[in-house]
Amino acid sequence: SYDFSYNKTGYPELSFHGTAPWCLNENEPNLTFAYLYTEEKEKYHMEKTSFIYVMVNAHWEELVFSLPVIPAGMHWYLACDSSGMSAAPGEEQALNTFESYKRTARSSAVLLAR
């Protein structure tokens, strides 16, 4: 079971988002959404905390997703996207921005922060 409360990282273990972080209207049908999964190092016995951000754009138009703010010293990396790009673990491509990521129509992507 996921822990929706805030933990030692300052983030919930699992949170849901729209194209803007922390802004998902659960009362409307959504063609775009994202979720952030936080792996707390102490809870999962890891070397350091990591974040996984999955963006889904089922809309027929291109959209820009604003990215959640991550702790200082961490960077966003592209793990895979529906265009066919996929990186081996540890070989993910660093993003040039901390602010946003553009998704084409009917596409998805997975970002990692470490």
N, C-alpha and C positions, 0 to 999 in steps of 0.2 A: 504494500500500500504506500502511496506517495504521501509525503509530508507537505501540506500546503502552508504550514506556518513558516516563519522566517527562522533560519538557523544561524550558525556561527558565521556564515558567509554574508549575511545581510539580505539574502535572497531566499524565496521559497524554493523547495526542491523542484516543484513543477508549477509553471505559471503560463497563462494564455494571453495572447496579444493580438491586436489588429495590425494594420500597417504602421501604427504608432505603438511604441512599447507601453504596456499596462493599460491599453485602451481597446478592449474587445467588448462589443455590445452583445451580450449573450441572449438578448431578447429578440434579435433579428437574425434572419438567415445570413450566413457569411460565406462569401465566395473567396475571401482572403482571410487568412489567420496565420499566426505563428505561435510556437510554444518554446519556452526556455526551460531546459532541464539543468539543474545545478547539482554537480557531484561533489559533495563536501568531502575533503580529503580525510578527515577524521572518521566520518561515518563509513566510508568505503575503503579505508586503509590504502589510500593513494599517496603518491609523493606530493601532489599539490591539487588544489581545487580546480575543477574545469567546468566549463559551460558549453552546452550544446543548444544551438538555436536553429529551429526548423521553420522555414517559411513556405507557405503554400499559397499560390495565386491561381485559383480556378476561374478567375475572371477572364473575359475575352479581351481585356486591355492590359497593356503593360502598366505595372505599378511600382512605386518605390516604397520599400519598407525602411522605416527609421529603426536603427539598431538600439537595443538597450545599452545603457551605460554599464561598463564592466570595470572591475577594480583597476586601480592604477598599476601600470606595469604589464598588464595583460593586453593581448592583441587578438583581433578576429582573423580566422583562417577559413578558407573555403575548403570543405571536405569533399562535397559532391554537389552536383546540380543536375536537373533533368535534361540538360542539353547533352549529357553523356560524359561530362567531366567528373572524374573520380580520382582521388589521391590515395596512395598507400598510407597507412598510419605513420605519422611523423613526417610525412612529405607534403602536408597540406599547403596550399598557396596563401600567403599573407595578403590581406586586403589592404588597399591604399587608404582606406578611410575607416573611421570608427563610427561614422554618423549614419550611413544608409547603404542599402543594397538594392539594385534594380532587378525586378523579375519580369520576364517576358510573359505574355499571355499564356495561361494554362501551364504553369511551370512551378517547380519547387527547388529548394536548395537547403543544404545543411552547412551551418557555420560552427566552428569550434573556437572557444576562447581559452587561451592558455598563456 
